[in-house]
Amino acid sequence: MAITLDAAHWLSPGLERDLYHLHQNDPGDPGYRDFLGRLVTPLCRILPTHQQGLDFGCGPGPALSAMMTDAGHDFVDYDPFFAPDPAVLRRHYDVVTASEVIEHLRRPAAVFDQFDVLLKPGGWLGLMTRFQTDDARFANWHYRRDPTHVVFYRAETLRWLARDRGWLCVIPAANIALMKKPGGG
């Protein structure tokens, strides 16, 4: 279902953090905001206004939460390196986003279980990652060559992860998955 990098090839946390510092995630960069808009736009179409949200894995430049705040939602950030506040992981949210995050997860099933705990009944999980689509080209795929990427998902993998938890999964565009936890009003 998913392809994972052997743990022997994982970077140390310090080296991983150093590579993240090289990312150009400026919240004011129109190109970066357009890129994140691929997740923000379909997510905002389905969310009621004034939702409480968490950007999980916000990175060094928390642009996605700024965009969601601009759209009328109340967002907080979490990142193990750049916004490591454990208090935000003890709250519950209407929406959780993880943009270009899940490919970095060393224990993806545990983190998806954590998403389930973080989400209120009826809450939405918005994901953006490059879907693995071509086995013949996998070895040379640029996304696979990023040394911080350790797991690669197909759209069907994400549908399975949602189904396994009893969630709805919608794929509104390539590389975007929106998952809804059951319940709520």
HELIX and SHEET records of a PDB file:
HELIX    1   1 ALA A    7  HIS A    9  5                                   3    
HELIX    2   2 PRO A   13  TYR A   20  1                                   8    
HELIX    3   3 PRO A   30  ILE A   46  1                                  17    
HELIX    4   4 ALA A   63  ASP A   70  1                                   8    
HELIX    5   5 PRO A   86  ARG A   90  5                                   5    
HELIX    6   6 ILE A  102  HIS A  104  5                                   3    
HELIX    7   7 PRO A  108  LEU A  118  1                                  11    
HELIX    8   8 ASP A  135  ASN A  140  5                                   6    
HELIX    9   9 ALA A  155  ASP A  164  1                                  10    
SHEET    1   A 2 ALA A   2  THR A   4  0                                        
SHEET    2   A 2 VAL A 151  TYR A 153 -1                                        
SHEET    1   B 6 ASP A  74  TYR A  78  0                                        
SHEET    2   B 6 GLN A  52  PHE A  56  1                                        
SHEET    3   B 6 TYR A  93  SER A  99  1                                        
SHEET    4   B 6 LEU A 119  MET A 128  1                                        
SHEET    5   B 6 ILE A 176  LYS A 180 -1                                        
SHEET    6   B 6 LEU A 168  ALA A 173 -1                                        
END                                                                             
